[in-house]
Each structure stands twice: as structure tokens, then as C-alpha cells.
Amino acid sequence: MTDDAALQMGRKAIEDARKRVGDDREAVLKELLKRAQADPELAKAFEVSGMAIVIALKESAASTKH
């Protein structure tokens, strides 16, 4: 799974969760956890997209050091 595909899948899952439970952050997180536990592909997307974000943040921090 590519970083882009993972980010798209994660974004859609978040949008779907917000439609189901509203804007309560904790309720959205619980819904996402429930869905990720039931869907291994979604769980992998969260893993991949999370790593992509961490790598991007590290690269950004490294490029701003003088």
C-alpha cells in the first residue's frame, strides 16, 4: 500500500466516522478503532499513513536545523 493510498483510506474512514458519530473527537477515535479492528486493510492504512507522517516530520525537522 502506498503512502497516498493509505492517507486517502484513512481520510475517508475519518470522514465516515464523523458522519456516524458527529464531531466528538473521542467518539470518532473509538469508531475508528472499532473499524480498524474489524478491517485489517484499514489498520494497515493507519499504520502506513502514521509512519509517513512521522517520516515527514523528521525530514522537516532535519531540514530546518542550521
ROVOFI-188319 format. One record per residue: residue in one letter; y, x, z of N, C-alpha, C, CB in turn. Coordinates in Angstrom, 2 decimals, decimal comma. Glycine has a CB too. Layout:
<atoms>
+---+---------+---------+---------+---------+---------+---------+---------+---------+---------+---------+---------+---------+
! r !    n.py !    n.px !    n.pz !   ca.py !   ca.px !   ca.pz !    c.py !    c.px !    c.pz !   cb.py !   cb.px !   cb.pz !
+---+---------+---------+---------+---------+---------+---------+---------+---------+---------+---------+---------+---------+
! A !       Y !       X !       Z !       Y !       X !       Z !       Y !       X !       Z !       Y !       X !       Z !
...
+---+---------+---------+---------+---------+---------+---------+---------+---------+---------+---------+---------+---------+
</atoms>
This chain:
<atoms>
+---+---------+---------+---------+---------+---------+---------+---------+---------+---------+---------+---------+---------+
! r !    n.py !    n.px !    n.pz !   ca.py !   ca.px !   ca.pz !    c.py !    c.px !    c.pz !   cb.py !   cb.px !   cb.pz !
+---+---------+---------+---------+---------+---------+---------+---------+---------+---------+---------+---------+---------+
! M !   -1,18 !    0,86 !    0,00 !    0,00 !    0,00 !    0,00 !    1,24 !    0,90 !    0,00 !    0,00 !   -0,97 !    1,24 !
! T !    2,16 !    0,60 !   -0,90 !    3,39 !    1,39 !   -0,97 !    4,35 !    0,98 !    0,13 !    4,05 !    1,24 !   -2,35 !
! D !    5,30 !    1,85 !    0,40 !    6,34 !    1,53 !    1,39 !    7,09 !    0,26 !    0,98 !    7,32 !    2,71 !    1,56 !
! D !    7,42 !    0,17 !   -0,31 !    8,16 !   -1,00 !   -0,79 !    7,37 !   -2,29 !   -0,60 !    8,52 !   -0,84 !   -2,25 !
! A !    6,08 !   -2,24 !   -0,95 !    5,24 !   -3,43 !   -0,79 !    5,13 !   -3,83 !    0,68 !    3,83 !   -3,19 !   -1,38 !
! A !    4,98 !   -2,83 !    1,55 !    4,88 !   -3,09 !    2,98 !    6,17 !   -3,71 !    3,51 !    4,57 !   -1,80 !    3,73 !
! L !    7,30 !   -3,18 !    3,09 !    8,59 !   -3,72 !    3,54 !    8,78 !   -5,16 !    3,06 !    9,74 !   -2,84 !    3,04 !
! Q !    8,40 !   -5,42 !    1,81 !    8,52 !   -6,79 !    1,28 !    7,62 !   -7,75 !    2,04 !    8,17 !   -6,82 !   -0,22 !
! M !    6,38 !   -7,34 !    2,30 !    5,45 !   -8,20 !    3,02 !    5,95 !   -8,46 !    4,44 !    4,05 !   -7,57 !    3,05 !
! G !    6,45 !   -7,42 !    5,10 !    6,97 !   -7,58 !    6,45 !    8,19 !   -8,48 !    6,49 !    7,31 !   -6,23 !    7,03 !
! R !    9,08 !   -8,31 !    5,52 !   10,29 !   -9,14 !    5,45 !    9,92 !  -10,61 !    5,27 !   11,21 !   -8,67 !    4,29 !
! K !    8,95 !  -10,87 !    4,38 !    8,52 !  -12,25 !    4,15 !    7,89 !  -12,84 !    5,42 !    7,52 !  -12,32 !    2,98 !
! A !    7,10 !  -12,04 !    6,11 !    6,47 !  -12,51 !    7,34 !    7,52 !  -12,87 !    8,39 !    5,51 !  -11,45 !    7,90 !
! I !    8,57 !  -12,06 !    8,48 !    9,64 !  -12,34 !    9,44 !   10,38 !  -13,62 !    9,06 !   10,63 !  -11,16 !    9,51 !
! E !   10,68 !  -13,77 !    7,77 !   11,36 !  -14,99 !    7,32 !   10,50 !  -16,22 !    7,61 !   11,68 !  -14,91 !    5,82 !
! D !    9,20 !  -16,13 !    7,32 !    8,30 !  -17,26 !    7,57 !    8,22 !  -17,59 !    9,06 !    6,89 !  -16,94 !    7,03 !
! A !    8,15 !  -16,54 !    9,89 !    8,08 !  -16,75 !   11,34 !    9,35 !  -17,43 !   11,84 !    7,87 !  -15,41 !   12,07 !
! R !   10,50 !  -17,00 !   11,34 !   11,77 !  -17,62 !   11,76 !   11,84 !  -19,08 !   11,34 !   12,97 !  -16,85 !   11,17 !
! K !   11,28 !  -19,40 !   10,19 !   11,25 !  -20,81 !    9,75 !   10,37 !  -21,65 !   10,69 !   10,73 !  -20,92 !    8,30 !
! R !    9,29 !  -21,04 !   11,18 !    8,37 !  -21,77 !   12,06 !    8,88 !  -21,91 !   13,48 !    7,04 !  -21,07 !   12,08 !
! V !    9,49 !  -20,84 !   14,03 !    9,82 !  -20,86 !   15,46 !   11,31 !  -20,78 !   15,76 !    9,13 !  -19,73 !   16,14 !
! G !   12,14 !  -20,61 !   14,74 !   13,58 !  -20,51 !   14,97 !   14,01 !  -19,06 !   15,15 !   13,98 !  -21,32 !   16,19 !
! D !   15,19 !  -18,90 !   15,71 !   15,80 !  -17,57 !   15,81 !   15,57 !  -16,86 !   17,14 !   17,26 !  -17,68 !   15,57 !
! D !   14,76 !  -17,43 !   18,00 !   14,45 !  -16,80 !   19,29 !   13,62 !  -15,55 !   19,02 !   13,68 !  -17,80 !   20,24 !
! R !   14,20 !  -14,39 !   19,32 !   13,57 !  -13,10 !   19,00 !   12,17 !  -12,98 !   19,59 !   14,44 !  -11,96 !   19,50 !
! E !   12,01 !  -13,36 !   20,84 !   10,70 !  -13,24 !   21,48 !    9,67 !  -14,15 !   20,81 !   10,81 !  -13,58 !   22,97 !
! A !   10,07 !  -15,36 !   20,47 !    9,16 !  -16,29 !   19,80 !    8,77 !  -15,75 !   18,42 !    9,81 !  -17,69 !   19,66 !
! V !    9,73 !  -15,15 !   17,71 !    9,44 !  -14,57 !   16,40 !    8,45 !  -13,42 !   16,56 !   10,74 !  -14,07 !   15,71 !
! L !    8,67 !  -12,55 !   17,54 !    7,75 !  -11,43 !   17,77 !    6,35 !  -11,91 !   18,11 !    8,28 !  -10,53 !   18,89 !
! K !    6,24 !  -12,94 !   18,94 !    4,92 !  -13,50 !   19,28 !    4,24 !  -14,05 !   18,04 !    5,06 !  -14,60 !   20,34 !
! E !    4,99 !  -14,74 !   17,20 !    4,44 !  -15,30 !   15,97 !    3,97 !  -14,19 !   15,04 !    5,49 !  -16,18 !   15,26 !
! L !    4,77 !  -13,13 !   14,92 !    4,39 !  -12,00 !   14,07 !    3,13 !  -11,32 !   14,59 !    5,53 !  -10,99 !   13,98 !
! L !    3,04 !  -11,15 !   15,88 !    1,85 !  -10,54 !   16,48 !    0,62 !  -11,38 !   16,19 !    2,03 !  -10,36 !   18,00 !
! K !    0,75 !  -12,68 !   16,36 !   -0,37 !  -13,60 !   16,11 !   -0,81 !  -13,50 !   14,64 !    0,03 !  -15,06 !   16,45 !
! R !    0,15 !  -13,48 !   13,73 !   -0,18 !  -13,39 !   12,30 !   -0,80 !  -12,04 !   11,96 !    1,08 !  -13,63 !   11,45 !
! A !   -0,27 !  -10,96 !   12,53 !   -0,81 !   -9,63 !   12,24 !   -2,23 !   -9,48 !   12,76 !    0,09 !   -8,55 !   12,84 !
! Q !   -2,52 !  -10,10 !   13,89 !   -3,88 !  -10,05 !   14,44 !   -4,86 !  -10,82 !   13,55 !   -3,90 !  -10,61 !   15,86 !
! A !   -4,38 !  -11,85 !   12,88 !   -5,23 !  -12,66 !   12,02 !   -5,31 !  -12,12 !   10,59 !   -4,71 !  -14,09 !   11,99 !
! D !   -4,40 !  -11,24 !   10,21 !   -4,31 !  -10,76 !    8,83 !   -4,22 !   -9,24 !    8,81 !   -3,10 !  -11,38 !    8,11 !
! P !   -5,35 !   -8,56 !    8,58 !   -5,35 !   -7,09 !    8,58 !   -4,38 !   -6,48 !    7,56 !   -6,74 !   -6,59 !    8,30 !
! E !   -4,17 !   -7,16 !    6,43 !   -3,24 !   -6,62 !    5,43 !   -1,80 !   -6,65 !    5,95 !   -3,34 !   -7,43 !    4,12 !
! L !   -1,45 !   -7,70 !    6,67 !   -0,12 !   -7,77 !    7,27 !    0,02 !   -6,71 !    8,37 !    0,15 !   -9,19 !    7,85 !
! A !   -1,01 !   -6,53 !    9,16 !   -0,98 !   -5,49 !   10,19 !   -0,76 !   -4,11 !    9,55 !   -2,29 !   -5,50 !   11,02 !
! K !   -1,44 !   -3,85 !    8,44 !   -1,27 !   -2,58 !    7,73 !    0,15 !   -2,46 !    7,19 !   -2,30 !   -2,45 !    6,57 !
! A !    0,70 !   -3,57 !    6,68 !    2,08 !   -3,55 !    6,16 !    3,06 !   -3,18 !    7,27 !    2,46 !   -4,92 !    5,56 !
! F !    2,85 !   -3,74 !    8,46 !    3,74 !   -3,39 !    9,58 !    3,58 !   -1,92 !    9,95 !    3,44 !   -4,29 !   10,80 !
! E !    2,36 !   -1,42 !    9,91 !    2,11 !   -0,01 !   10,22 !    2,81 !    0,88 !    9,19 !    0,59 !    0,30 !   10,26 !
! V !    2,63 !    0,58 !    7,91 !    3,21 !    1,40 !    6,84 !    4,73 !    1,31 !    6,88 !    2,68 !    0,94 !    5,47 !
! S !    5,28 !    0,11 !    7,00 !    6,73 !   -0,02 !    6,99 !    7,35 !    0,60 !    8,23 !    7,13 !   -1,50 !    6,89 !
! G !    6,69 !    0,53 !    9,34 !    7,18 !    1,17 !   10,56 !    7,24 !    2,67 !   10,39 !    6,29 !    0,82 !   11,75 !
! M !    6,21 !    3,25 !    9,79 !    6,21 !    4,69 !    9,55 !    7,29 !    5,06 !    8,54 !    4,82 !    5,16 !    9,05 !
! A !    7,51 !    4,23 !    7,53 !    8,55 !    4,52 !    6,54 !    9,92 !    4,56 !    7,21 !    8,54 !    3,47 !    5,41 !
! I !   10,14 !    3,66 !    8,14 !   11,42 !    3,62 !    8,86 !   11,58 !    4,86 !    9,73 !   11,52 !    2,34 !    9,72 !
! V !   10,52 !    5,23 !   10,44 !   10,58 !    6,42 !   11,30 !   10,86 !    7,67 !   10,47 !    9,25 !    6,59 !   12,09 !
! I !   10,17 !    7,81 !    9,34 !   10,38 !    8,98 !    8,46 !   11,81 !    9,00 !    7,94 !    9,38 !    8,96 !    7,29 !
! A !   12,32 !    7,85 !    7,52 !   13,69 !    7,78 !    7,00 !   14,70 !    8,16 !    8,08 !   14,00 !    6,37 !    6,47 !
! L !   14,47 !    7,69 !    9,30 !   15,38 !    8,03 !   10,39 !   15,34 !    9,53 !   10,68 !   15,03 !    7,23 !   11,65 !
! K !   14,16 !   10,12 !   10,67 !   14,04 !   11,55 !   10,91 !   14,74 !   12,35 !    9,81 !   12,56 !   11,96 !   11,01 !
! E !   14,54 !   11,93 !    8,56 !   15,18 !   12,63 !    7,44 !   16,70 !   12,51 !    7,53 !   14,67 !   12,08 !    6,10 !
! S !   17,16 !   11,33 !    7,91 !   18,59 !   11,10 !    8,04 !   19,17 !   11,98 !    9,15 !   18,88 !    9,62 !    8,33 !
! A !   18,47 !   12,05 !   10,28 !   18,94 !   12,87 !   11,40 !   18,95 !   14,35 !   11,01 !   18,05 !   12,65 !   12,65 !
! A !   17,94 !   14,78 !   10,28 !   17,86 !   16,18 !    9,87 !   18,98 !   16,54 !    8,89 !   16,49 !   16,48 !    9,25 !
! S !   19,32 !   15,60 !    8,02 !   20,35 !   15,89 !    7,01 !   21,75 !   15,88 !    7,59 !   20,26 !   14,90 !    5,88 !
! T !   21,93 !   15,28 !    8,77 !   23,26 !   15,23 !    9,38 !   23,49 !   16,37 !   10,36 !   23,45 !   13,92 !   10,09 !
! K !   22,44 !   17,16 !   10,66 !   22,60 !   18,31 !   11,55 !   23,34 !   19,41 !   10,81 !   21,23 !   18,81 !   12,08 !
! H !   24,22 !   20,09 !   11,52 !   25,02 !   21,16 !   10,90 !   24,55 !   22,49 !   11,34 !   26,49 !   21,00 !   11,22 !
+---+---------+---------+---------+---------+---------+---------+---------+---------+---------+---------+---------+---------+
</atoms>
